[in-house]
Amino acid sequence: MTTGSARAGSRPLRVLWLIKGLGPGGAERLLVEHATTGNRARCSYEAAYLLDWKQHLVPQLEAARVPTHCLGVRTERDPRWVYRLDRLLRRNRYDVVHAHSPLVAAVGRVVARALPKSRRPAFVYTEHNRWPSYKTLTRVANEATYGMNDHVFAVSADVRDSVKPKWRESVEVIVHGIDVPWVRSHLVQRELVRNELGVRPGEVLALTVANLRAAKNYPGLLDAARRVVDSGAPVRFVAAGQGPLEAEIRELHAQSGLGDRFTLLGYRDDATRLIAGADVFVLASDHEGLPVTVMEALTLGVPVVAPAVGGLREVVSPENGILVAPGDPQALADAIVRVTDRTVRAALAEGAARTGLRFSSKDAVDRIDAVYTEVTRH
């Protein structure tokens, strides 16, 4: 492939990150981490996003000197973003486009391939979730255009293994990582967070940070919480997140009778700080890649209780948490109750902190930037 990099000389490669939105999700937060860690002598970064109502992380990216381009639609089904992306790519000589959303990537590959060869950027893609979790149209579009990728990353071996066999061997697994010292700096706020959330002496704080979407299985989480409370265990549940199912989940919460034993905080921009105040991090998800929040929880010495799905199986072990069968609220409840034992929790917390040392982002960012250079030489 001939790209703009062939003409770049000694200037940094110009990289455009392409994503559905810049809300508070895990993939989006990884862009902020890359922006703050990447080598600007090697690469300059920009970000383009579709959804004009998902702008939560725009200030953080721009503070990190990453210009952002909103393609200005309410839904990815609005075709106007395709024309706007085409204009953006034609106006700016990008060396690499790196996509982080499957349907957006599928369309982006076609748009990039349609450019004159002398101006065509290399195309890199990251799989953040398992293929079975994608809607049919997304999966078909992703598969139909997959051969246009110049390089593919997957956030876990499980995500890689969900890719069709003919491409699987070419997918590189990379744990994107986090800023470990920055994450651990939040531990000084532990007691302040617990006071703010109304955690009483002797109570165990079970925290969830997850968007209010079907794959996160909030009904199962509420069911498990009800069973924990009914068991008499001194657990207070708090969940932070927003999403399309918010009204439905709030109604389920009202029907559960959990009251203030389960608090729905809505969107919070201080998720890491909240995790630092927790005793156990809980998910009930049906599907996962490798959540940033789980890496942060382990780094903060917070044990994880979650279903054995996706990349969770690669980082959560008996050393640092408890995995249970997916879709089993009683098993989830039993695991949470088990962690209320101080001795059990202390041992898991120690193991979690050890595991967290694996998640430094610098090696991952250096590797991704190296790939940007490699694909522009083809």
Rosetta blueprint (number, residue, H / E / L):
1 M L
2 T L
3 T L
4 G H
5 S H
6 A H
7 R H
8 A L
9 G L
10 S L
11 R L
12 P L
13 L E
14 R E
15 V E
16 L E
17 W E
18 L E
19 I E
20 K L
21 G L
22 L L
23 G L
24 P L
25 G L
26 G H
27 A H
28 E H
29 R H
30 L H
31 L H
32 V H
33 E H
34 H H
35 A H
36 T H
37 T H
38 G L
39 N L
40 R L
41 A L
42 R L
43 C E
44 S E
45 Y E
46 E E
47 A E
48 A E
49 Y E
50 L E
51 L E
52 D L
53 W L
54 K L
55 Q L
56 H L
57 L L
58 V H
59 P H
60 Q H
61 L H
62 E H
63 A H
64 A L
65 R L
66 V L
67 P L
68 T E
69 H E
70 C E
71 L E
72 G E
73 V E
74 R L
75 T L
76 E L
77 R L
78 D L
79 P L
80 R H
81 W H
82 V H
83 Y H
84 R H
85 L H
86 D H
87 R H
88 L H
89 L H
90 R H
91 R H
92 N L
93 R L
94 Y L
95 D L
96 V E
97 V E
98 H E
99 A E
100 H L
101 S L
102 P H
103 L H
104 V H
105 A H
106 A H
107 V H
108 G H
109 R H
110 V H
111 V H
112 A H
113 R H
114 A L
115 L L
116 P L
117 K H
118 S H
119 R H
120 R L
121 P L
122 A E
123 F E
124 V E
125 Y E
126 T E
127 E E
128 H L
129 N L
130 R L
131 W H
132 P H
133 S H
134 Y L
135 K L
136 T H
137 L H
138 T H
139 R H
140 V H
141 A H
142 N H
143 E H
144 A H
145 T H
146 Y H
147 G H
148 M H
149 N L
150 D L
151 H E
152 V E
153 F E
154 A E
155 V L
156 S L
157 A H
158 D H
159 V H
160 R H
161 D H
162 S L
163 V L
164 K L
165 P H
166 K H
167 W H
168 R H
169 E L
170 S L
171 V E
172 E E
173 V E
174 I L
175 V L
176 H L
177 G L
178 I E
179 D L
180 V H
181 P H
182 W H
183 V H
184 R H
185 S H
186 H H
187 L H
188 V H
189 Q H
190 R H
191 E H
192 L H
193 V H
194 R H
195 N H
196 E H
197 L L
198 G L
199 V L
200 R L
201 P L
202 G L
203 E L
204 V E
205 L E
206 A E
207 L E
208 T E
209 V E
210 A L
211 N L
212 L L
213 R L
214 A H
215 A H
216 K H
217 N L
218 Y H
219 P H
220 G H
221 L H
222 L H
223 D H
224 A H
225 A H
226 R H
227 R H
228 V H
229 V H
230 D H
231 S L
232 G L
233 A L
234 P L
235 V E
236 R E
237 F E
238 V E
239 A E
240 A E
241 G L
242 Q L
243 G L
244 P L
245 L L
246 E H
247 A H
248 E H
249 I H
250 R H
251 E H
252 L H
253 H H
254 A H
255 Q H
256 S H
257 G L
258 L L
259 G H
260 D H
261 R H
262 F E
263 T E
264 L E
265 L E
266 G E
267 Y L
268 R L
269 D L
270 D L
271 A H
272 T H
273 R H
274 L H
275 I H
276 A H
277 G L
278 A L
279 D L
280 V E
281 F E
282 V E
283 L L
284 A L
285 S L
286 D L
287 H L
288 E L
289 G L
290 L L
291 P L
292 V H
293 T H
294 V H
295 M H
296 E H
297 A H
298 L H
299 T H
300 L L
301 G L
302 V L
303 P L
304 V E
305 V E
306 A E
307 P E
308 A L
309 V L
310 G L
311 G L
312 L H
313 R H
314 E H
315 V H
316 V L
317 S L
318 P L
319 E L
320 N L
321 G E
322 I E
323 L E
324 V E
325 A L
326 P L
327 G L
328 D L
329 P H
330 Q H
331 A H
332 L H
333 A H
334 D H
335 A H
336 I H
337 V H
338 R H
339 V H
340 T L
341 D L
342 R H
343 T H
344 V H
345 R H
346 A H
347 A H
348 L H
349 A H
350 E H
351 G H
352 A H
353 A H
354 R H
355 T H
356 G H
357 L H
358 R H
359 F H
360 S E
361 S H
362 K H
363 D H
364 A H
365 V H
366 D H
367 R H
368 I H
369 D H
370 A H
371 V H
372 Y H
373 T H
374 E H
375 V H
376 T L
377 R L
378 H L
